[in-house]
């Protein structure tokens, strides 16, 4: 667990939700620019070009209270590249 940027609501809720719980760490992930589809077929990662890679780093999935978030961050500095909430269900 680590102190996070969670903690919404009242004082007791903030105290209980103040820590992030690490659910998953993937040490090396890549983000690619995906071109718009010109056919009705699915996207295939084998078709993505190495030159279209826009970022690589670490993926962390953390929970904080009843919230879950995926974070992409620089493995050396911890600087956040992108984050998104995971919706229930």
C-alpha positions in Angstrom: 0.0 0.0 0.0 1.1 3.5 -0.5 -0.4 6.9 0.3 -2.4 7.9 -2.8 -4.4 10.8 -4.2 -7.6 9.1 -3.1 -9.8 10.1 -0.3 -13.2 11.5 -1.3 -16.0 12.2 1.0 -16.0 12.9 4.8 -13.1 12.7 7.2 -13.6 9.0 8.1 -14.0 8.0 4.5 -10.9 10.0 3.6 -8.9 8.2 6.3 -10.1 4.8 5.1 -9.5 5.6 1.4 -6.2 7.4 1.8 -4.2 4.4 0.7 -3.9 2.8 -2.7 -3.9 -1.0 -2.9 -1.7 -2.3 -5.6 -3.7 -4.9 -7.6 -1.4 -5.4 -10.6 1.9 -4.2 -12.0 3.1 -4.8 -15.6 6.7 -3.6 -15.9 6.7 -3.0 -19.6 3.8 -1.9 -21.7 3.5 0.1 -24.9 1.0 2.6 -26.3 0.5 2.9 -30.0 -1.2 5.4 -32.3 -3.9 3.3 -34.0 -5.0 4.5 -37.4 -8.8 4.6 -38.2 -10.1 1.4 -39.6 -10.8 1.3 -43.3 -12.5 -2.1 -43.2 -15.0 -3.8 -41.0 -12.4 -6.2 -39.6 -10.9 -6.2 -36.1 -7.7 -4.4 -35.0 -4.7 -6.8 -34.9 -1.6 -5.8 -32.9 0.5 -7.6 -35.5 -0.4 -4.8 -37.9 0.8 -2.0 -35.7 4.0 -0.4 -36.7 6.9 0.1 -34.3 7.2 3.6 -35.6 3.7 4.3 -34.3 4.7 3.6 -30.7 4.1 6.9 -28.7 5.0 5.7 -25.2 6.4 2.8 -23.2 6.6 2.3 -19.5 4.9 0.7 -16.5 1.2 -0.1 -16.0 -0.2 -0.1 -12.4 -3.8 -1.1 -11.5 -4.7 0.3 -8.1 -7.8 0.4 -6.0 -8.7 3.0 -3.4 -11.9 2.4 -1.5 -14.5 1.4 -4.1 -12.6 3.1 -7.0 -10.2 1.3 -9.4 -7.8 3.0 -11.7 -5.3 2.0 -14.4 -2.2 4.2 -14.4 0.5 4.4 -17.0 3.7 5.8 -15.6 7.4 6.2 -16.3 9.2 3.4 -14.4 12.2 5.5 -13.5 10.5 8.7 -12.3 7.0 7.6 -11.5 5.7 10.4 -13.7 2.1 9.8 -14.8 1.5 9.5 -18.5 -2.2 8.6 -18.5 -4.8 7.2 -16.1 -8.3 6.0 -16.4 -11.0 4.7 -14.0 -12.3 1.2 -14.4 -16.0 1.2 -14.1 -17.8 -1.5 -12.1 -19.2 -4.5 -14.0 
